[in-house]
Amino acid sequence: MSERYKLRNREWLQFVMQHPGRGTPYTVRSLAASIGLSHHSQVGHLHSGERDDCDRDVAHAIAEAVGVAVLVLFAPPASPKQTAATTEPKPPA
């Protein structure tokens, strides 16, 4: 199973689609086509709020296409090592 990146805010995605860092504004279909998706539904679901996550590669491709850093739009999953380190008790010194 691939890592899932969570969309931080769908309004931010909508804004950067209309005001990309380079080029002309994107529609759902044109953004999906520009990142190589065979169908636009995944971008459409993020845009509409029906879904709030996507695969790592899709998140990076969307960010690249609209000209922003991936962490502006998406939050990566928490590291299992970080989660385990905060929940396990420390060994005695």
HTML snippet that shows the backbone in 3Dmol.js (N, CA, C, O; Angstrom):
<script src="https://3Dmol.org/build/3Dmol-min.js"></script>
<div id="view" style="width:600px;height:400px;position:relative"></div>
<script>
const pdb = `
ATOM      1  N   MET A   1       0.846  -1.185   0.000  1.00  0.00           N
ATOM      2  CA  MET A   1       0.000   0.000   0.000  1.00  0.00           C
ATOM      3  C   MET A   1       0.888   1.243   0.000  1.00  0.00           C
ATOM      4  O   MET A   1       1.845   1.327   0.770  1.00  0.00           O
ATOM      5  N   SER A   2       0.574   2.191  -0.851  1.00  0.00           N
ATOM      6  CA  SER A   2       1.393   3.395  -0.931  1.00  0.00           C
ATOM      7  C   SER A   2       0.977   4.401   0.138  1.00  0.00           C
ATOM      8  O   SER A   2      -0.113   4.323   0.706  1.00  0.00           O
ATOM      9  N   GLU A   3       1.867   5.336   0.391  1.00  0.00           N
ATOM     10  CA  GLU A   3       1.583   6.380   1.372  1.00  0.00           C
ATOM     11  C   GLU A   3       0.456   7.272   0.881  1.00  0.00           C
ATOM     12  O   GLU A   3       0.382   7.592  -0.305  1.00  0.00           O
ATOM     13  N   ARG A   4      -0.411   7.669   1.782  1.00  0.00           N
ATOM     14  CA  ARG A   4      -1.504   8.576   1.456  1.00  0.00           C
ATOM     15  C   ARG A   4      -1.183   9.952   2.032  1.00  0.00           C
ATOM     16  O   ARG A   4      -0.848  10.080   3.210  1.00  0.00           O
ATOM     17  N   TYR A   5      -1.287  10.958   1.206  1.00  0.00           N
ATOM     18  CA  TYR A   5      -1.072  12.334   1.633  1.00  0.00           C
ATOM     19  C   TYR A   5      -2.430  12.986   1.796  1.00  0.00           C
ATOM     20  O   TYR A   5      -3.307  12.824   0.947  1.00  0.00           O
ATOM     21  N   LYS A   6      -2.610  13.725   2.886  1.00  0.00           N
ATOM     22  CA  LYS A   6      -3.885  14.363   3.195  1.00  0.00           C
ATOM     23  C   LYS A   6      -3.888  15.802   2.678  1.00  0.00           C
ATOM     24  O   LYS A   6      -2.962  16.569   2.943  1.00  0.00           O
ATOM     25  N   LEU A   7      -4.931  16.153   1.945  1.00  0.00           N
ATOM     26  CA  LEU A   7      -5.093  17.525   1.464  1.00  0.00           C
ATOM     27  C   LEU A   7      -5.350  18.426   2.669  1.00  0.00           C
ATOM     28  O   LEU A   7      -6.271  18.177   3.447  1.00  0.00           O
ATOM     29  N   ARG A   8      -4.549  19.459   2.821  1.00  0.00           N
ATOM     30  CA  ARG A   8      -4.683  20.344   3.983  1.00  0.00           C
ATOM     31  C   ARG A   8      -5.958  21.182   3.922  1.00  0.00           C
ATOM     32  O   ARG A   8      -6.636  21.372   4.932  1.00  0.00           O
ATOM     33  N   ASN A   9      -6.279  21.683   2.720  1.00  0.00           N
ATOM     34  CA  ASN A   9      -7.415  22.591   2.600  1.00  0.00           C
ATOM     35  C   ASN A   9      -7.849  22.627   1.136  1.00  0.00           C
ATOM     36  O   ASN A   9      -7.067  23.017   0.269  1.00  0.00           O
ATOM     37  N   ARG A  10      -9.064  22.232   0.861  1.00  0.00           N
ATOM     38  CA  ARG A  10      -9.493  22.174  -0.539  1.00  0.00           C
ATOM     39  C   ARG A  10      -9.604  23.555  -1.164  1.00  0.00           C
ATOM     40  O   ARG A  10      -9.435  23.697  -2.375  1.00  0.00           O
ATOM     41  N   GLU A  11      -9.885  24.582  -0.357  1.00  0.00           N
ATOM     42  CA  GLU A  11      -9.929  25.938  -0.897  1.00  0.00           C
ATOM     43  C   GLU A  11      -8.556  26.381  -1.389  1.00  0.00           C
ATOM     44  O   GLU A  11      -8.465  27.136  -2.358  1.00  0.00           O
ATOM     45  N   TRP A  12      -7.492  25.927  -0.742  1.00  0.00           N
ATOM     46  CA  TRP A  12      -6.139  26.249  -1.203  1.00  0.00           C
ATOM     47  C   TRP A  12      -5.886  25.594  -2.552  1.00  0.00           C
ATOM     48  O   TRP A  12      -5.313  26.206  -3.453  1.00  0.00           O
ATOM     49  N   LEU A  13      -6.321  24.338  -2.683  1.00  0.00           N
ATOM     50  CA  LEU A  13      -6.172  23.647  -3.969  1.00  0.00           C
ATOM     51  C   LEU A  13      -6.937  24.402  -5.054  1.00  0.00           C
ATOM     52  O   LEU A  13      -6.414  24.625  -6.145  1.00  0.00           O
ATOM     53  N   GLN A  14      -8.158  24.787  -4.756  1.00  0.00           N
ATOM     54  CA  GLN A  14      -8.964  25.522  -5.730  1.00  0.00           C
ATOM     55  C   GLN A  14      -8.288  26.844  -6.111  1.00  0.00           C
ATOM     56  O   GLN A  14      -8.291  27.225  -7.282  1.00  0.00           O
ATOM     57  N   PHE A  15      -7.717  27.535  -5.137  1.00  0.00           N
ATOM     58  CA  PHE A  15      -7.051  28.808  -5.405  1.00  0.00           C
ATOM     59  C   PHE A  15      -5.840  28.622  -6.316  1.00  0.00           C
ATOM     60  O   PHE A  15      -5.691  29.340  -7.305  1.00  0.00           O
ATOM     61  N   VAL A  16      -4.975  27.659  -5.988  1.00  0.00           N
ATOM     62  CA  VAL A  16      -3.766  27.488  -6.802  1.00  0.00           C
ATOM     63  C   VAL A  16      -4.084  26.930  -8.181  1.00  0.00           C
ATOM     64  O   VAL A  16      -3.310  27.127  -9.118  1.00  0.00           O
ATOM     65  N   MET A  17      -5.201  26.242  -8.319  1.00  0.00           N
ATOM     66  CA  MET A  17      -5.612  25.817  -9.651  1.00  0.00           C
ATOM     67  C   MET A  17      -6.000  27.034 -10.501  1.00  0.00           C
ATOM     68  O   MET A  17      -5.727  27.067 -11.701  1.00  0.00           O
ATOM     69  N   GLN A  18      -6.624  28.014  -9.889  1.00  0.00           N
ATOM     70  CA  GLN A  18      -7.024  29.228 -10.615  1.00  0.00           C
ATOM     71  C   GLN A  18      -5.865  30.208 -10.785  1.00  0.00           C
ATOM     72  O   GLN A  18      -5.874  31.030 -11.702  1.00  0.00           O
ATOM     73  N   HIS A  19      -4.871  30.122  -9.906  1.00  0.00           N
ATOM     74  CA  HIS A  19      -3.725  31.043  -9.917  1.00  0.00           C
ATOM     75  C   HIS A  19      -2.423  30.250  -9.800  1.00  0.00           C
ATOM     76  O   HIS A  19      -1.695  30.402  -8.819  1.00  0.00           O
ATOM     77  N   PRO A  20      -2.123  29.404 -10.793  1.00  0.00           N
ATOM     78  CA  PRO A  20      -0.903  28.598 -10.697  1.00  0.00           C
ATOM     79  C   PRO A  20       0.347  29.461 -10.781  1.00  0.00           C
ATOM     80  O   PRO A  20       0.315  30.577 -11.300  1.00  0.00           O
ATOM     81  N   GLY A  21       1.436  28.935 -10.268  1.00  0.00           N
ATOM     82  CA  GLY A  21       2.696  29.665 -10.281  1.00  0.00           C
ATOM     83  C   GLY A  21       3.218  29.933 -11.680  1.00  0.00           C
ATOM     84  O   GLY A  21       4.046  30.822 -11.875  1.00  0.00           O
ATOM     85  N   ARG A  22       2.750  29.184 -12.638  1.00  0.00           N
ATOM     86  CA  ARG A  22       3.157  29.387 -14.034  1.00  0.00           C
ATOM     87  C   ARG A  22       2.042  28.883 -14.939  1.00  0.00           C
ATOM     88  O   ARG A  22       1.334  27.936 -14.600  1.00  0.00           O
ATOM     89  N   GLY A  23       1.895  29.516 -16.078  1.00  0.00           N
ATOM     90  CA  GLY A  23       0.906  29.050 -17.047  1.00  0.00           C
ATOM     91  C   GLY A  23      -0.488  29.572 -16.795  1.00  0.00           C
ATOM     92  O   GLY A  23      -0.691  30.529 -16.047  1.00  0.00           O
ATOM     93  N   THR A  24      -1.439  28.927 -17.430  1.00  0.00           N
ATOM     94  CA  THR A  24      -2.835  29.341 -17.347  1.00  0.00           C
ATOM     95  C   THR A  24      -3.562  28.545 -16.263  1.00  0.00           C
ATOM     96  O   THR A  24      -3.097  27.482 -15.852  1.00  0.00           O
ATOM     97  N   PRO A  25      -4.696  29.058 -15.804  1.00  0.00           N
ATOM     98  CA  PRO A  25      -5.455  28.338 -14.772  1.00  0.00           C
ATOM     99  C   PRO A  25      -5.841  26.927 -15.224  1.00  0.00           C
ATOM    100  O   PRO A  25      -5.999  26.653 -16.414  1.00  0.00           O
ATOM    101  N   TYR A  26      -5.985  26.056 -14.246  1.00  0.00           N
ATOM    102  CA  TYR A  26      -6.352  24.670 -14.495  1.00  0.00           C
ATOM    103  C   TYR A  26      -7.827  24.435 -14.196  1.00  0.00           C
ATOM    104  O   TYR A  26      -8.384  25.013 -13.262  1.00  0.00           O
ATOM    105  N   THR A  27      -8.444  23.587 -14.993  1.00  0.00           N
ATOM    106  CA  THR A  27      -9.717  22.980 -14.634  1.00  0.00           C
ATOM    107  C   THR A  27      -9.381  21.634 -14.007  1.00  0.00           C
ATOM    108  O   THR A  27      -8.227  21.206 -14.028  1.00  0.00           O
ATOM    109  N   VAL A  28     -10.378  20.974 -13.455  1.00  0.00           N
ATOM    110  CA  VAL A  28     -10.152  19.634 -12.908  1.00  0.00           C
ATOM    111  C   VAL A  28      -9.599  18.718 -13.992  1.00  0.00           C
ATOM    112  O   VAL A  28      -8.632  17.990 -13.766  1.00  0.00           O
ATOM    113  N   ARG A  29     -10.211  18.757 -15.159  1.00  0.00           N
ATOM    114  CA  ARG A  29      -9.784  17.882 -16.258  1.00  0.00           C
ATOM    115  C   ARG A  29      -8.380  18.235 -16.763  1.00  0.00           C
ATOM    116  O   ARG A  29      -7.574  17.343 -17.026  1.00  0.00           O
ATOM    117  N   SER A  30      -8.089  19.523 -16.897  1.00  0.00           N
ATOM    118  CA  SER A  30      -6.771  19.889 -17.428  1.00  0.00           C
ATOM    119  C   SER A  30      -5.659  19.574 -16.433  1.00  0.00           C
ATOM    120  O   SER A  30      -4.563  19.189 -16.838  1.00  0.00           O
ATOM    121  N   LEU A  31      -5.925  19.730 -15.138  1.00  0.00           N
ATOM    122  CA  LEU A  31      -4.911  19.370 -14.140  1.00  0.00           C
ATOM    123  C   LEU A  31      -4.678  17.864 -14.159  1.00  0.00           C
ATOM    124  O   LEU A  31      -3.532  17.414 -14.134  1.00  0.00           O
ATOM    125  N   ALA A  32      -5.744  17.091 -14.202  1.00  0.00           N
ATOM    126  CA  ALA A  32      -5.597  15.627 -14.249  1.00  0.00           C
ATOM    127  C   ALA A  32      -4.799  15.206 -15.477  1.00  0.00           C
ATOM    128  O   ALA A  32      -3.922  14.346 -15.392  1.00  0.00           O
ATOM    129  N   ALA A  33      -5.108  15.814 -16.614  1.00  0.00           N
ATOM    130  CA  ALA A  33      -4.377  15.477 -17.844  1.00  0.00           C
ATOM    131  C   ALA A  33      -2.911  15.879 -17.746  1.00  0.00           C
ATOM    132  O   ALA A  33      -2.036  15.146 -18.209  1.00  0.00           O
ATOM    133  N   SER A  34      -2.636  17.027 -17.153  1.00  0.00           N
ATOM    134  CA  SER A  34      -1.248  17.505 -17.089  1.00  0.00           C
ATOM    135  C   SER A  34      -0.372  16.659 -16.177  1.00  0.00           C
ATOM    136  O   SER A  34       0.846  16.630 -16.349  1.00  0.00           O
ATOM    137  N   ILE A  35      -0.972  15.970 -15.209  1.00  0.00           N
ATOM    138  CA  ILE A  35      -0.166  15.123 -14.319  1.00  0.00           C
ATOM    139  C   ILE A  35      -0.221  13.651 -14.737  1.00  0.00           C
ATOM    140  O   ILE A  35       0.326  12.786 -14.053  1.00  0.00           O
ATOM    141  N   GLY A  36      -0.880  13.375 -15.856  1.00  0.00           N
ATOM    142  CA  GLY A  36      -0.846  12.041 -16.415  1.00  0.00           C
ATOM    143  C   GLY A  36      -1.878  11.062 -15.890  1.00  0.00           C
ATOM    144  O   GLY A  36      -1.723   9.853 -16.064  1.00  0.00           O
ATOM    145  N   LEU A  37      -2.929  11.558 -15.251  1.00  0.00           N
ATOM    146  CA  LEU A  37      -3.984  10.650 -14.804  1.00  0.00           C
ATOM    147  C   LEU A  37      -4.869  10.282 -15.990  1.00  0.00           C
ATOM    148  O   LEU A  37      -5.162  11.130 -16.834  1.00  0.00           O
ATOM    149  N   SER A  38      -5.284   9.053 -16.056  1.00  0.00           N
ATOM    150  CA  SER A  38      -6.117   8.615 -17.174  1.00  0.00           C
ATOM    151  C   SER A  38      -7.560   9.096 -17.034  1.00  0.00           C
ATOM    152  O   SER A  38      -8.304   9.126 -18.015  1.00  0.00           O
ATOM    153  N   HIS A  39      -7.950   9.468 -15.831  1.00  0.00           N
ATOM    154  CA  HIS A  39      -9.304   9.985 -15.606  1.00  0.00           C
ATOM    155  C   HIS A  39      -9.225  11.130 -14.602  1.00  0.00           C
ATOM    156  O   HIS A  39      -8.334  11.152 -13.752  1.00  0.00           O
ATOM    157  N   HIS A  40     -10.132  12.059 -14.693  1.00  0.00           N
ATOM    158  CA  HIS A  40     -10.085  13.262 -13.862  1.00  0.00           C
ATOM    159  C   HIS A  40     -10.733  13.105 -12.488  1.00  0.00           C
ATOM    160  O   HIS A  40     -10.676  14.035 -11.684  1.00  0.00           O
ATOM    161  N   SER A  41     -11.341  11.972 -12.198  1.00  0.00           N
ATOM    162  CA  SER A  41     -12.129  11.843 -10.969  1.00  0.00           C
ATOM    163  C   SER A  41     -11.317  12.048  -9.694  1.00  0.00           C
ATOM    164  O   SER A  41     -11.827  12.613  -8.726  1.00  0.00           O
ATOM    165  N   GLN A  42     -10.085  11.608  -9.678  1.00  0.00           N
ATOM    166  CA  GLN A  42      -9.288  11.760  -8.453  1.00  0.00           C
ATOM    167  C   GLN A  42      -9.067  13.235  -8.123  1.00  0.00           C
ATOM    168  O   GLN A  42      -9.209  13.638  -6.968  1.00  0.00           O
ATOM    169  N   VAL A  43      -8.726  14.031  -9.114  1.00  0.00           N
ATOM    170  CA  VAL A  43      -8.570  15.472  -8.901  1.00  0.00           C
ATOM    171  C   VAL A  43      -9.930  16.086  -8.570  1.00  0.00           C
ATOM    172  O   VAL A  43     -10.024  16.955  -7.704  1.00  0.00           O
ATOM    173  N   GLY A  44     -10.972  15.643  -9.250  1.00  0.00           N
ATOM    174  CA  GLY A  44     -12.317  16.156  -8.978  1.00  0.00           C
ATOM    175  C   GLY A  44     -12.772  15.897  -7.557  1.00  0.00           C
ATOM    176  O   GLY A  44     -13.396  16.761  -6.940  1.00  0.00           O
ATOM    177  N   HIS A  45     -12.472  14.726  -7.029  1.00  0.00           N
ATOM    178  CA  HIS A  45     -12.849  14.395  -5.655  1.00  0.00           C
ATOM    179  C   HIS A  45     -12.095  15.257  -4.648  1.00  0.00           C
ATOM    180  O   HIS A  45     -12.668  15.671  -3.641  1.00  0.00           O
ATOM    181  N   LEU A  46     -10.828  15.529  -4.905  1.00  0.00           N
ATOM    182  CA  LEU A  46     -10.067  16.426  -4.025  1.00  0.00           C
ATOM    183  C   LEU A  46     -10.633  17.841  -4.107  1.00  0.00           C
ATOM    184  O   LEU A  46     -10.804  18.510  -3.088  1.00  0.00           O
ATOM    185  N   HIS A  47     -10.918  18.284  -5.309  1.00  0.00           N
ATOM    186  CA  HIS A  47     -11.430  19.634  -5.561  1.00  0.00           C
ATOM    187  C   HIS A  47     -12.785  19.856  -4.892  1.00  0.00           C
ATOM    188  O   HIS A  47     -13.042  20.933  -4.354  1.00  0.00           O
ATOM    189  N   SER A  48     -13.653  18.844  -4.923  1.00  0.00           N
ATOM    190  CA  SER A  48     -15.007  18.975  -4.377  1.00  0.00           C
ATOM    191  C   SER A  48     -15.089  18.691  -2.884  1.00  0.00           C
ATOM    192  O   SER A  48     -16.074  19.050  -2.239  1.00  0.00           O
ATOM    193  N   GLY A  49     -14.067  18.052  -2.328  1.00  0.00           N
ATOM    194  CA  GLY A  49     -14.102  17.683  -0.919  1.00  0.00           C
ATOM    195  C   GLY A  49     -14.630  16.282  -0.676  1.00  0.00           C
ATOM    196  O   GLY A  49     -14.727  15.851   0.473  1.00  0.00           O
ATOM    197  N   GLU A  50     -14.976  15.560  -1.740  1.00  0.00           N
ATOM    198  CA  GLU A  50     -15.453  14.196  -1.588  1.00  0.00           C
ATOM    199  C   GLU A  50     -14.371  13.293  -0.993  1.00  0.00           C
ATOM    200  O   GLU A  50     -14.672  12.366  -0.241  1.00  0.00           O
ATOM    201  N   ARG A  51     -13.112  13.571  -1.335  1.00  0.00           N
ATOM    202  CA  ARG A  51     -11.959  12.873  -0.760  1.00  0.00           C
ATOM    203  C   ARG A  51     -10.997  13.913  -0.223  1.00  0.00           C
ATOM    204  O   ARG A  51     -10.954  15.048  -0.698  1.00  0.00           O
ATOM    205  N   ASP A  52     -10.226  13.510   0.772  1.00  0.00           N
ATOM    206  CA  ASP A  52      -9.234  14.449   1.307  1.00  0.00           C
ATOM    207  C   ASP A  52      -7.830  13.860   1.309  1.00  0.00           C
ATOM    208  O   ASP A  52      -6.936  14.377   1.978  1.00  0.00           O
ATOM    209  N   ASP A  53      -7.634  12.766   0.553  1.00  0.00           N
ATOM    210  CA  ASP A  53      -6.297  12.185   0.482  1.00  0.00           C
ATOM    211  C   ASP A  53      -6.043  11.590  -0.898  1.00  0.00           C
ATOM    212  O   ASP A  53      -6.964  11.344  -1.676  1.00  0.00           O
ATOM    213  N   CYS A  54      -4.759  11.368  -1.171  1.00  0.00           N
ATOM    214  CA  CYS A  54      -4.357  10.771  -2.444  1.00  0.00           C
ATOM    215  C   CYS A  54      -2.985  10.130  -2.259  1.00  0.00           C
ATOM    216  O   CYS A  54      -2.326  10.321  -1.238  1.00  0.00           O
ATOM    217  N   ASP A  55      -2.572   9.371  -3.262  1.00  0.00           N
ATOM    218  CA  ASP A  55      -1.248   8.754  -3.225  1.00  0.00           C
ATOM    219  C   ASP A  55      -0.156   9.818  -3.223  1.00  0.00           C
ATOM    220  O   ASP A  55      -0.347  10.933  -3.709  1.00  0.00           O
ATOM    221  N   ARG A  56       0.983   9.447  -2.669  1.00  0.00           N
ATOM    222  CA  ARG A  56       2.142  10.334  -2.594  1.00  0.00           C
ATOM    223  C   ARG A  56       2.499  10.903  -3.968  1.00  0.00           C
ATOM    224  O   ARG A  56       2.711  12.107  -4.106  1.00  0.00           O
ATOM    225  N   ASP A  57       2.565  10.045  -4.974  1.00  0.00           N
ATOM    226  CA  ASP A  57       2.967  10.496  -6.311  1.00  0.00           C
ATOM    227  C   ASP A  57       1.987  11.500  -6.898  1.00  0.00           C
ATOM    228  O   ASP A  57       2.398  12.452  -7.562  1.00  0.00           O
ATOM    229  N   VAL A  58       0.711  11.300  -6.663  1.00  0.00           N
ATOM    230  CA  VAL A  58      -0.300  12.236  -7.161  1.00  0.00           C
ATOM    231  C   VAL A  58      -0.169  13.575  -6.439  1.00  0.00           C
ATOM    232  O   VAL A  58      -0.248  14.627  -7.073  1.00  0.00           O
ATOM    233  N   ALA A  59       0.027  13.548  -5.134  1.00  0.00           N
ATOM    234  CA  ALA A  59       0.197  14.787  -4.368  1.00  0.00           C
ATOM    235  C   ALA A  59       1.388  15.591  -4.886  1.00  0.00           C
ATOM    236  O   ALA A  59       1.292  16.804  -5.077  1.00  0.00           O
ATOM    237  N   HIS A  60       2.505  14.909  -5.112  1.00  0.00           N
ATOM    238  CA  HIS A  60       3.699  15.597  -5.611  1.00  0.00           C
ATOM    239  C   HIS A  60       3.471  16.142  -7.022  1.00  0.00           C
ATOM    240  O   HIS A  60       3.916  17.243  -7.344  1.00  0.00           O
ATOM    241  N   ALA A  61       2.782  15.374  -7.858  1.00  0.00           N
ATOM    242  CA  ALA A  61       2.517  15.815  -9.232  1.00  0.00           C
ATOM    243  C   ALA A  61       1.595  17.036  -9.258  1.00  0.00           C
ATOM    244  O   ALA A  61       1.816  17.962 -10.038  1.00  0.00           O
ATOM    245  N   ILE A  62       0.575  17.040  -8.417  1.00  0.00           N
ATOM    246  CA  ILE A  62      -0.330  18.195  -8.352  1.00  0.00           C
ATOM    247  C   ILE A  62       0.434  19.433  -7.917  1.00  0.00           C
ATOM    248  O   ILE A  62       0.320  20.487  -8.541  1.00  0.00           O
ATOM    249  N   ALA A  63       1.207  19.311  -6.854  1.00  0.00           N
ATOM    250  CA  ALA A  63       1.976  20.457  -6.351  1.00  0.00           C
ATOM    251  C   ALA A  63       2.938  20.986  -7.410  1.00  0.00           C
ATOM    252  O   ALA A  63       3.057  22.196  -7.598  1.00  0.00           O
ATOM    253  N   GLU A  64       3.615  20.087  -8.090  1.00  0.00           N
ATOM    254  CA  GLU A  64       4.546  20.482  -9.151  1.00  0.00           C
ATOM    255  C   GLU A  64       3.819  21.221 -10.272  1.00  0.00           C
ATOM    256  O   GLU A  64       4.300  22.244 -10.760  1.00  0.00           O
ATOM    257  N   ALA A  65       2.669  20.707 -10.674  1.00  0.00           N
ATOM    258  CA  ALA A  65       1.920  21.304 -11.783  1.00  0.00           C
ATOM    259  C   ALA A  65       1.450  22.717 -11.465  1.00  0.00           C
ATOM    260  O   ALA A  65       1.508  23.597 -12.324  1.00  0.00           O
ATOM    261  N   VAL A  66       0.986  22.941 -10.242  1.00  0.00           N
ATOM    262  CA  VAL A  66       0.463  24.270  -9.888  1.00  0.00           C
ATOM    263  C   VAL A  66       1.543  25.204  -9.368  1.00  0.00           C
ATOM    264  O   VAL A  66       1.287  26.386  -9.140  1.00  0.00           O
ATOM    265  N   GLY A  67       2.754  24.680  -9.179  1.00  0.00           N
ATOM    266  CA  GLY A  67       3.885  25.531  -8.825  1.00  0.00           C
ATOM    267  C   GLY A  67       4.022  25.874  -7.362  1.00  0.00           C
ATOM    268  O   GLY A  67       4.481  26.964  -7.021  1.00  0.00           O
ATOM    269  N   VAL A  68       3.627  24.948  -6.480  1.00  0.00           N
ATOM    270  CA  VAL A  68       3.821  25.167  -5.045  1.00  0.00           C
ATOM    271  C   VAL A  68       4.532  23.959  -4.450  1.00  0.00           C
ATOM    272  O   VAL A  68       4.562  22.886  -5.052  1.00  0.00           O
ATOM    273  N   ALA A  69       5.100  24.142  -3.269  1.00  0.00           N
ATOM    274  CA  ALA A  69       5.718  23.025  -2.559  1.00  0.00           C
ATOM    275  C   ALA A  69       4.623  22.057  -2.114  1.00  0.00           C
ATOM    276  O   ALA A  69       3.527  22.479  -1.745  1.00  0.00           O
ATOM    277  N   VAL A  70       4.920  20.777  -2.149  1.00  0.00           N
ATOM    278  CA  VAL A  70       3.914  19.768  -1.803  1.00  0.00           C
ATOM    279  C   VAL A  70       3.357  19.986  -0.401  1.00  0.00           C
ATOM    280  O   VAL A  70       2.174  19.739  -0.167  1.00  0.00           O
ATOM    281  N   LEU A  71       4.183  20.444   0.535  1.00  0.00           N
ATOM    282  CA  LEU A  71       3.726  20.623   1.916  1.00  0.00           C
ATOM    283  C   LEU A  71       2.780  21.805   2.089  1.00  0.00           C
ATOM    284  O   LEU A  71       2.145  21.939   3.135  1.00  0.00           O
ATOM    285  N   VAL A  72       2.678  22.658   1.084  1.00  0.00           N
ATOM    286  CA  VAL A  72       1.683  23.738   1.126  1.00  0.00           C
ATOM    287  C   VAL A  72       0.287  23.141   1.008  1.00  0.00           C
ATOM    288  O   VAL A  72      -0.635  23.563   1.707  1.00  0.00           O
ATOM    289  N   LEU A  73       0.131  22.160   0.126  1.00  0.00           N
ATOM    290  CA  LEU A  73      -1.185  21.579  -0.135  1.00  0.00           C
ATOM    291  C   LEU A  73      -1.467  20.290   0.623  1.00  0.00           C
ATOM    292  O   LEU A  73      -2.616  20.015   0.970  1.00  0.00           O
ATOM    293  N   PHE A  74      -0.437  19.500   0.882  1.00  0.00           N
ATOM    294  CA  PHE A  74      -0.638  18.151   1.422  1.00  0.00           C
ATOM    295  C   PHE A  74       0.213  17.900   2.664  1.00  0.00           C
ATOM    296  O   PHE A  74       1.320  18.423   2.801  1.00  0.00           O
ATOM    297  N   ALA A  75      -0.335  17.088   3.560  1.00  0.00           N
ATOM    298  CA  ALA A  75       0.396  16.636   4.747  1.00  0.00           C
ATOM    299  C   ALA A  75       0.738  15.166   4.556  1.00  0.00           C
ATOM    300  O   ALA A  75      -0.152  14.348   4.324  1.00  0.00           O
ATOM    301  N   PRO A  76       2.028  14.820   4.651  1.00  0.00           N
ATOM    302  CA  PRO A  76       2.404  13.411   4.536  1.00  0.00           C
ATOM    303  C   PRO A  76       1.937  12.647   5.770  1.00  0.00           C
ATOM    304  O   PRO A  76       1.623  13.246   6.799  1.00  0.00           O
ATOM    305  N   PRO A  77       1.893  11.321   5.660  1.00  0.00           N
ATOM    306  CA  PRO A  77       1.489  10.536   6.833  1.00  0.00           C
ATOM    307  C   PRO A  77       2.533  10.650   7.929  1.00  0.00           C
ATOM    308  O   PRO A  77       3.714  10.880   7.668  1.00  0.00           O
ATOM    309  N   ALA A  78       2.076  10.485   9.147  1.00  0.00           N
ATOM    310  CA  ALA A  78       3.008  10.494  10.275  1.00  0.00           C
ATOM    311  C   ALA A  78       3.949   9.310  10.150  1.00  0.00           C
ATOM    312  O   ALA A  78       3.546   8.223   9.735  1.00  0.00           O
ATOM    313  N   SER A  79       5.195   9.524  10.508  1.00  0.00           N
ATOM    314  CA  SER A  79       6.178   8.449  10.471  1.00  0.00           C
ATOM    315  C   SER A  79       5.868   7.445  11.573  1.00  0.00           C
ATOM    316  O   SER A  79       5.632   7.842  12.713  1.00  0.00           O
ATOM    317  N   PRO A  80       5.865   6.162  11.260  1.00  0.00           N
ATOM    318  CA  PRO A  80       5.636   5.152  12.303  1.00  0.00           C
ATOM    319  C   PRO A  80       6.670   5.236  13.420  1.00  0.00           C
ATOM    320  O   PRO A  80       6.356   4.979  14.582  1.00  0.00           O
ATOM    321  N   LYS A  81       7.902   5.595  13.068  1.00  0.00           N
ATOM    322  CA  LYS A  81       8.951   5.713  14.081  1.00  0.00           C
ATOM    323  C   LYS A  81       8.658   6.861  15.033  1.00  0.00           C
ATOM    324  O   LYS A  81       8.867   6.733  16.239  1.00  0.00           O
ATOM    325  N   GLN A  82       8.175   7.985  14.506  1.00  0.00           N
ATOM    326  CA  GLN A  82       7.838   9.122  15.360  1.00  0.00           C
ATOM    327  C   GLN A  82       6.654   8.783  16.253  1.00  0.00           C
ATOM    328  O   GLN A  82       6.657   9.124  17.435  1.00  0.00           O
ATOM    329  N   THR A  83       5.656   8.124  15.713  1.00  0.00           N
ATOM    330  CA  THR A  83       4.479   7.753  16.493  1.00  0.00           C
ATOM    331  C   THR A  83       4.868   6.781  17.604  1.00  0.00           C
ATOM    332  O   THR A  83       4.435   6.943  18.745  1.00  0.00           O
ATOM    333  N   ALA A  84       5.669   5.785  17.287  1.00  0.00           N
ATOM    334  CA  ALA A  84       6.080   4.803  18.295  1.00  0.00           C
ATOM    335  C   ALA A  84       6.937   5.473  19.371  1.00  0.00           C
ATOM    336  O   ALA A  84       6.823   5.134  20.548  1.00  0.00           O
ATOM    337  N   ALA A  85       7.769   6.396  18.988  1.00  0.00           N
ATOM    338  CA  ALA A  85       8.650   7.060  19.961  1.00  0.00           C
ATOM    339  C   ALA A  85       7.863   7.915  20.932  1.00  0.00           C
ATOM    340  O   ALA A  85       8.290   8.086  22.074  1.00  0.00           O
ATOM    341  N   THR A  86       6.730   8.456  20.518  1.00  0.00           N
ATOM    342  CA  THR A  86       5.963   9.312  21.424  1.00  0.00           C
ATOM    343  C   THR A  86       4.994   8.528  22.288  1.00  0.00           C
ATOM    344  O   THR A  86       4.491   9.057  23.279  1.00  0.00           O
ATOM    345  N   THR A  87       4.715   7.265  21.934  1.00  0.00           N
ATOM    346  CA  THR A  87       3.743   6.495  22.708  1.00  0.00           C
ATOM    347  C   THR A  87       4.382   5.453  23.601  1.00  0.00           C
ATOM    348  O   THR A  87       3.744   4.974  24.539  1.00  0.00           O
ATOM    349  N   GLU A  88       5.626   5.089  23.333  1.00  0.00           N
ATOM    350  CA  GLU A  88       6.280   4.085  24.153  1.00  0.00           C
ATOM    351  C   GLU A  88       7.020   4.742  25.314  1.00  0.00           C
ATOM    352  O   GLU A  88       7.640   5.791  25.142  1.00  0.00           O
ATOM    353  N   PRO A  89       6.958   4.132  26.491  1.00  0.00           N
ATOM    354  CA  PRO A  89       7.703   4.716  27.629  1.00  0.00           C
ATOM    355  C   PRO A  89       9.194   4.610  27.415  1.00  0.00           C
ATOM    356  O   PRO A  89       9.684   3.682  26.772  1.00  0.00           O
ATOM    357  N   LYS A  90       9.906   5.574  27.964  1.00  0.00           N
ATOM    358  CA  LYS A  90      11.368   5.568  27.862  1.00  0.00           C
ATOM    359  C   LYS A  90      11.927   4.530  28.825  1.00  0.00           C
ATOM    360  O   LYS A  90      11.394   4.347  29.919  1.00  0.00           O
ATOM    361  N   PRO A  91      13.005   3.845  28.423  1.00  0.00           N
ATOM    362  CA  PRO A  91      13.627   2.859  29.324  1.00  0.00           C
ATOM    363  C   PRO A  91      14.289   3.596  30.507  1.00  0.00           C
ATOM    364  O   PRO A  91      14.706   4.747  30.382  1.00  0.00           O
ATOM    365  N   PRO A  92      14.371   2.920  31.626  1.00  0.00           N
ATOM    366  CA  PRO A  92      15.014   3.553  32.794  1.00  0.00           C
ATOM    367  C   PRO A  92      16.486   3.853  32.504  1.00  0.00           C
ATOM    368  O   PRO A  92      17.158   3.118  31.780  1.00  0.00           O
ATOM    369  N   ALA A  93      16.955   4.931  33.078  1.00  0.00           N
ATOM    370  CA  ALA A  93      18.348   5.350  32.854  1.00  0.00           C
ATOM    371  C   ALA A  93      19.316   4.607  33.702  1.00  0.00           C
ATOM    372  O   ALA A  93      20.520   4.851  33.624  1.00  0.00           O
TER     373      ALA A  93
END
`;
const viewer = $3Dmol.createViewer("view");
viewer.addModel(pdb, "pdb");
viewer.setStyle({}, {cartoon: {color: "spectrum"}});
viewer.zoomTo();
viewer.render();
</script>
